[in-house]
Amino acid sequence: MFRNNQKSLIFFTAVFLPAITISSPDWLKINGISPCWPVIWLLPFSLKNSPLRASIAAILLGILMDSFIMDEFSYIPSFLLLSLVWSIYGLHNKKIELFLNLGLMAIFGTAFVGISIWAQKIILHSALRNNWFNSWSLYVLTSEIIITGLVAPFFTSWLLLAYKKN
């Protein structure tokens, strides 16, 4: 019974994460920019699992998100580092007393993912090196951080409760 519930929860999140990423509702967007859904899913999974399982999930999630984009940059390094940090934090049995702490962790995770993608774009494209401080990328990053910080406490606390029940 326990393994069936855990497998169904993982299957549920694995199926609906791409669907949510593709068809994010308009009321969850800031000027067309949706939250960073992979960070919202990776945070509770990494907090509740070992570093090995969290890193495998981060690599698979990075491959999934890289399949949506056709460019040279990748989500895998940032997801891998975030999953390792969050799983080590979760192994130390630190209790998250306020669900707003989950939002703060998601804000830092989204900022790290956005900055790593921005840095990869600057390094790989020589046209961006001349004008490295692009206002559009700063606007997108700020909007994504804000909306992820607002949405993450609700979804991550729900997923943490679902993982605790299993």
BALOBA-1460 file (C-alpha; in Angstrom, 3 decimals):
// residues 166
<rec num="1" residu="m" x="0.000" y="0.000" z="0.000"/>
<rec num="2" residu="f" x="2.798" y="2.398" z="0.949"/>
<rec num="3" residu="r" x="4.761" y="1.828" z="-2.256"/>
<rec num="4" residu="n" x="1.644" y="2.196" z="-4.399"/>
<rec num="5" residu="n" x="0.850" y="5.579" z="-2.855"/>
<rec num="6" residu="q" x="4.424" y="6.757" z="-3.284"/>
<rec num="7" residu="k" x="4.574" y="5.569" z="-6.892"/>
<rec num="8" residu="s" x="1.247" y="7.195" z="-7.685"/>
<rec num="9" residu="l" x="2.390" y="10.498" z="-6.138"/>
<rec num="10" residu="i" x="5.623" y="10.469" z="-8.151"/>
<rec num="11" residu="f" x="3.695" y="9.529" z="-11.304"/>
<rec num="12" residu="f" x="1.140" y="12.275" z="-10.636"/>
<rec num="13" residu="t" x="3.787" y="14.956" z="-10.251"/>
<rec num="14" residu="a" x="5.838" y="13.641" z="-13.189"/>
<rec num="15" residu="v" x="2.829" y="13.768" z="-15.501"/>
<rec num="16" residu="f" x="1.410" y="17.088" z="-14.382"/>
<rec num="17" residu="l" x="4.675" y="19.028" z="-14.115"/>
<rec num="18" residu="p" x="5.097" y="19.306" z="-17.906"/>
<rec num="19" residu="a" x="1.396" y="20.045" z="-18.288"/>
<rec num="20" residu="i" x="1.571" y="22.861" z="-15.731"/>
<rec num="21" residu="t" x="4.766" y="24.189" z="-17.311"/>
<rec num="22" residu="i" x="3.228" y="24.311" z="-20.774"/>
<rec num="23" residu="s" x="-0.236" y="25.540" z="-19.861"/>
<rec num="24" residu="s" x="0.332" y="27.710" z="-16.828"/>
<rec num="25" residu="p" x="-2.887" y="29.545" z="-15.993"/>
<rec num="26" residu="d" x="-2.993" y="33.247" z="-16.758"/>
<rec num="27" residu="w" x="-3.880" y="34.165" z="-13.182"/>
<rec num="28" residu="l" x="-0.530" y="32.660" z="-12.078"/>
<rec num="29" residu="k" x="1.537" y="34.889" z="-14.352"/>
<rec num="30" residu="i" x="3.090" y="38.323" z="-14.071"/>
<rec num="31" residu="n" x="2.948" y="39.946" z="-17.526"/>
<rec num="32" residu="g" x="3.074" y="36.551" z="-19.210"/>
<rec num="33" residu="i" x="5.892" y="35.136" z="-17.068"/>
<rec num="34" residu="s" x="4.959" y="32.011" z="-15.131"/>
<rec num="35" residu="p" x="6.560" y="30.657" z="-11.957"/>
<rec num="36" residu="c" x="9.506" y="28.291" z="-12.121"/>
<rec num="37" residu="w" x="7.497" y="25.081" z="-11.701"/>
<rec num="38" residu="p" x="10.502" y="22.728" z="-11.646"/>
<rec num="39" residu="v" x="11.924" y="24.541" z="-8.609"/>
<rec num="40" residu="i" x="8.533" y="24.311" z="-6.908"/>
<rec num="41" residu="w" x="8.501" y="20.542" z="-7.461"/>
<rec num="42" residu="l" x="12.210" y="19.940" z="-6.771"/>
<rec num="43" residu="l" x="12.219" y="21.716" z="-3.403"/>
<rec num="44" residu="p" x="9.943" y="19.367" z="-1.424"/>
<rec num="45" residu="f" x="11.249" y="16.280" z="-3.218"/>
<rec num="46" residu="s" x="14.833" y="17.192" z="-2.313"/>
<rec num="47" residu="l" x="13.965" y="18.039" z="1.274"/>
<rec num="48" residu="k" x="12.407" y="14.612" z="1.833"/>
<rec num="49" residu="n" x="14.869" y="12.380" z="-0.048"/>
<rec num="50" residu="s" x="18.534" y="11.470" z="0.068"/>
<rec num="51" residu="p" x="21.095" y="13.381" z="-1.994"/>
<rec num="52" residu="l" x="21.388" y="10.489" z="-4.452"/>
<rec num="53" residu="r" x="17.664" y="10.298" z="-5.174"/>
<rec num="54" residu="a" x="17.394" y="14.080" z="-5.283"/>
<rec num="55" residu="s" x="20.287" y="14.380" z="-7.738"/>
<rec num="56" residu="i" x="18.807" y="11.677" z="-9.999"/>
<rec num="57" residu="a" x="15.466" y="13.487" z="-9.926"/>
<rec num="58" residu="a" x="17.213" y="16.794" z="-10.682"/>
<rec num="59" residu="i" x="19.022" y="15.328" z="-13.684"/>
<rec num="60" residu="l" x="15.807" y="13.804" z="-15.032"/>
<rec num="61" residu="l" x="13.944" y="17.053" z="-14.413"/>
<rec num="62" residu="g" x="16.702" y="18.991" z="-16.159"/>
<rec num="63" residu="i" x="16.499" y="16.674" z="-19.164"/>
<rec num="64" residu="l" x="12.727" y="17.138" z="-19.225"/>
<rec num="65" residu="m" x="12.983" y="20.928" z="-19.093"/>
<rec num="66" residu="d" x="15.796" y="20.943" z="-21.675"/>
<rec num="67" residu="s" x="13.512" y="19.054" z="-24.045"/>
<rec num="68" residu="f" x="11.139" y="22.055" z="-24.041"/>
<rec num="69" residu="i" x="13.827" y="24.462" z="-25.255"/>
<rec num="70" residu="m" x="16.035" y="24.250" z="-28.304"/>
<rec num="71" residu="d" x="19.100" y="26.162" z="-27.223"/>
<rec num="72" residu="e" x="22.629" y="25.540" z="-25.969"/>
<rec num="73" residu="f" x="22.018" y="26.306" z="-22.298"/>
<rec num="74" residu="s" x="20.854" y="23.676" z="-19.824"/>
<rec num="75" residu="y" x="18.909" y="23.481" z="-16.585"/>
<rec num="76" residu="i" x="20.767" y="20.388" z="-15.384"/>
<rec num="77" residu="p" x="23.732" y="22.030" z="-13.534"/>
<rec num="78" residu="s" x="21.574" y="24.430" z="-11.548"/>
<rec num="79" residu="f" x="18.945" y="21.786" z="-10.691"/>
<rec num="80" residu="l" x="21.667" y="19.343" z="-9.637"/>
<rec num="81" residu="l" x="23.345" y="21.825" z="-7.306"/>
<rec num="82" residu="l" x="20.012" y="22.961" z="-5.825"/>
<rec num="83" residu="s" x="18.866" y="19.394" z="-5.210"/>
<rec num="84" residu="l" x="22.103" y="18.537" z="-3.436"/>
<rec num="85" residu="v" x="21.943" y="21.625" z="-1.214"/>
<rec num="86" residu="w" x="18.279" y="21.117" z="-0.349"/>
<rec num="87" residu="s" x="18.630" y="17.379" z="0.313"/>
<rec num="88" residu="i" x="21.593" y="17.946" z="2.627"/>
<rec num="89" residu="y" x="19.548" y="20.624" z="4.384"/>
<rec num="90" residu="g" x="16.667" y="18.163" z="4.712"/>
<rec num="91" residu="l" x="18.941" y="15.394" z="6.068"/>
<rec num="92" residu="h" x="19.939" y="17.501" z="9.040"/>
<rec num="93" residu="n" x="16.342" y="17.196" z="10.310"/>
<rec num="94" residu="k" x="15.772" y="20.909" z="10.273"/>
<rec num="95" residu="k" x="12.108" y="21.579" z="10.678"/>
<rec num="96" residu="i" x="10.500" y="24.161" z="8.502"/>
<rec num="97" residu="e" x="8.244" y="25.933" z="10.947"/>
<rec num="98" residu="l" x="6.731" y="28.533" z="8.666"/>
<rec num="99" residu="f" x="5.600" y="27.755" z="5.178"/>
<rec num="100" residu="l" x="7.009" y="31.119" z="4.116"/>
<rec num="101" residu="n" x="10.479" y="29.601" z="4.568"/>
<rec num="102" residu="l" x="9.619" y="27.363" z="1.630"/>
<rec num="103" residu="g" x="8.869" y="30.475" z="-0.394"/>
<rec num="104" residu="l" x="12.218" y="31.972" z="0.561"/>
<rec num="105" residu="m" x="14.035" y="28.794" z="-0.446"/>
<rec num="106" residu="a" x="12.124" y="28.794" z="-3.749"/>
<rec num="107" residu="i" x="13.064" y="32.445" z="-4.319"/>
<rec num="108" residu="f" x="16.755" y="31.666" z="-3.880"/>
<rec num="109" residu="g" x="16.415" y="28.568" z="-6.070"/>
<rec num="110" residu="t" x="14.668" y="30.468" z="-8.850"/>
<rec num="111" residu="a" x="17.250" y="33.245" z="-8.674"/>
<rec num="112" residu="f" x="20.052" y="30.686" z="-8.919"/>
<rec num="113" residu="v" x="18.451" y="28.926" z="-11.896"/>
<rec num="114" residu="g" x="17.775" y="32.224" z="-13.679"/>
<rec num="115" residu="i" x="21.260" y="33.595" z="-13.088"/>
<rec num="116" residu="s" x="22.880" y="30.341" z="-14.228"/>
<rec num="117" residu="i" x="20.859" y="30.367" z="-17.464"/>
<rec num="118" residu="w" x="21.678" y="34.040" z="-17.967"/>
<rec num="119" residu="a" x="25.389" y="33.333" z="-17.440"/>
<rec num="120" residu="q" x="25.265" y="30.419" z="-19.878"/>
<rec num="121" residu="k" x="23.655" y="32.654" z="-22.502"/>
<rec num="122" residu="i" x="26.303" y="35.340" z="-22.023"/>
<rec num="123" residu="i" x="29.138" y="32.819" z="-22.262"/>
<rec num="124" residu="l" x="27.745" y="30.950" z="-25.285"/>
<rec num="125" residu="h" x="26.534" y="33.902" z="-27.372"/>
<rec num="126" residu="s" x="29.144" y="36.485" z="-28.243"/>
<rec num="127" residu="a" x="26.485" y="39.067" z="-29.152"/>
<rec num="128" residu="l" x="25.346" y="39.197" z="-25.540"/>
<rec num="129" residu="r" x="28.876" y="39.749" z="-24.229"/>
<rec num="130" residu="n" x="28.994" y="43.260" z="-25.626"/>
<rec num="131" residu="n" x="25.750" y="44.201" z="-23.895"/>
<rec num="132" residu="w" x="25.760" y="41.811" z="-20.926"/>
<rec num="133" residu="f" x="23.353" y="43.802" z="-18.787"/>
<rec num="134" residu="n" x="20.159" y="43.200" z="-20.724"/>
<rec num="135" residu="s" x="17.095" y="44.851" z="-19.268"/>
<rec num="136" residu="w" x="14.782" y="42.154" z="-20.639"/>
<rec num="137" residu="s" x="16.602" y="39.369" z="-18.829"/>
<rec num="138" residu="l" x="16.624" y="41.289" z="-15.567"/>
<rec num="139" residu="y" x="12.889" y="41.957" z="-15.963"/>
<rec num="140" residu="v" x="12.126" y="38.296" z="-16.702"/>
<rec num="141" residu="l" x="14.272" y="37.108" z="-13.804"/>
<rec num="142" residu="t" x="12.682" y="39.537" z="-11.351"/>
<rec num="143" residu="s" x="9.158" y="38.658" z="-12.442"/>
<rec num="144" residu="e" x="9.855" y="34.931" z="-12.243"/>
<rec num="145" residu="i" x="11.362" y="35.290" z="-8.769"/>
<rec num="146" residu="i" x="8.373" y="37.286" z="-7.501"/>
<rec num="147" residu="i" x="5.697" y="34.964" z="-8.852"/>
<rec num="148" residu="t" x="7.576" y="31.850" z="-7.709"/>
<rec num="149" residu="g" x="7.975" y="33.330" z="-4.238"/>
<rec num="150" residu="l" x="4.243" y="33.979" z="-4.060"/>
<rec num="151" residu="v" x="3.111" y="30.609" z="-5.430"/>
<rec num="152" residu="a" x="5.736" y="28.294" z="-3.937"/>
<rec num="153" residu="p" x="4.614" y="28.246" z="-0.281"/>
<rec num="154" residu="f" x="1.228" y="26.850" z="-1.200"/>
<rec num="155" residu="f" x="2.315" y="24.189" z="-3.670"/>
<rec num="156" residu="t" x="5.488" y="23.101" z="-1.878"/>
<rec num="157" residu="s" x="3.765" y="22.808" z="1.492"/>
<rec num="158" residu="w" x="1.045" y="20.733" z="-0.174"/>
<rec num="159" residu="l" x="3.667" y="18.456" z="-1.739"/>
<rec num="160" residu="l" x="5.582" y="18.194" z="1.551"/>
<rec num="161" residu="l" x="2.405" y="17.105" z="3.321"/>
<rec num="162" residu="a" x="1.756" y="14.547" z="0.583"/>
<rec num="163" residu="y" x="5.307" y="13.187" z="0.940"/>
<rec num="164" residu="k" x="4.946" y="12.998" z="4.734"/>
<rec num="165" residu="k" x="1.771" y="10.956" z="4.421"/>
<rec num="166" residu="n" x="3.590" y="8.522" z="2.173"/>
